[in-house]
Amino acid sequence: MLNIALFGPPGAGKGTQSAYLIEKYNLTYISTGDILRKEIAENSELGRKAKDVIAKGGLVSDDLIVQIIEKRITSEDKKGILFDGFPRTVVQAYILDGLLLKLNTQLSFMLSLDVPKEELITRLLERGKSSGRSDDNLEVIHQRLTEYENKTMPLIDFYKERGKFISINGVGSIGEITQRLNDAIEKTLKRKYFNIVVTGKPGAGRGTQAKRLAEKYNLAYISTGKIMRQEIAAGTKLGLKCKEFMDAGDLVPDEYPIRIIERVIRDNPHVNGYVFKGFPRSLVQAYILDGLLKKINSQVDVAVELDTSTLTALKRLSARSKTKKARSYDMSTEVIIHRLEEWQNTIKKDVSSFYADQNKLVKVDGGKDDDTVFEKLDKTISKLIKI
């Protein structure tokens, strides 16, 4: 389903553009104000409840609004939903997430018509002259625009953090703005990420090969370990919490890599996909990654296991410990053995099997030099990737 929240300040032209989007994409139109008036006019049970609240000068509760929205959505057979003026708060955004989840769908993105304040004032004053609307006067206009800014900025940040905010230039002719909306929607609908998990023993060369894949195919490289080390070096709260686990060679609690992955995905929405190194390292994390990627309508496409002997891995880690690239856990033979055991008993047993069961696991000989390994790896990926 194509589910859109259309936003913009008073005078941005939401009504005009809504009509186009509804027809073009066969969407159910959800305007809470319109629905409330309709329910009241029909004297439905929900309408009577809303009327009683309004008559007493109160605001219709979120609970009542969501019931009215759900009734409207489930009564129509459309290919998606256009929300006009809803959600208006972050709380309502969470409510909308829950409602759409109940309907086995989610919000595709938020389209926001961006119009300078001076232009909005001019438009609204002109509308006041032609329509005779009493609320289109300068004092009320300033008040409405200020209220919009104060209430909607947290909501915009909410969807930006989830990579679902799209700003549209709302200045120009109706046709020009319509074309911008259409282009943004079509581009987003056609977007398909290609996501790779690179796994293997410590010392298998996962980081080297993952970074080369990222560079060649315009993928965002996500190394949870590298980012954690950067956080540690910067002395952040997250870094300090991670340090004790990493120094012992243990798995960092899942909440920390989750935060990191969400942040990288949010900050890199225009790449061709993501390549993950160091995550997932457990069956639970594999399920978590599925959930994180589902938020952007995506999935893991292939998991590459770089196959190296234990002896080769030990030699590489020992060599690295004598360079500037050395990790704290490279210095202890006991920790190295612990990490290799963890790979054998947990990561290979659970994660590799998880992707093998889905026919997504490919093995590449990682025991050769970097260029030879990448040549073999690239041949495998080039047959699968479609960007």
Secondary structure, 3 states (H helix, E strand, C coil): CEEEEEECCCCCCHHHHHHHHHHHHCEEEEEHHHHHHHHHHCCCHHHHHHHHHHHCCCCCCHHHHHHHHHHHHHCCCCCEEEEECCCCCHHHHHHHHHHHHHCCCCCCEEEEEECCHHHHHHHHHHHHHHHCCCCCCHHHHHHHHHHHHHHHHHHHHHHHHCCCEEEEECCCCHHHHHHHHHHHHHHHHHCCCCCEEEEECCCCCHHHHHHHHHHHHCEEEEEHHHHHHHHHHHCCHHHHHHHHHHHCCCCCCCHHHHHHHHHHHHHCCCCCEEEEECCCCCHHHHHHHHHHHHCCCCCCCEEEEEECCHHHHHHHHHHHCCCCCCCHHHCCHHHHHHHHHHHHHHHHHHHHHHHHHCCCEEEEECCCCHHHHHHHHHHHHHHHCCC
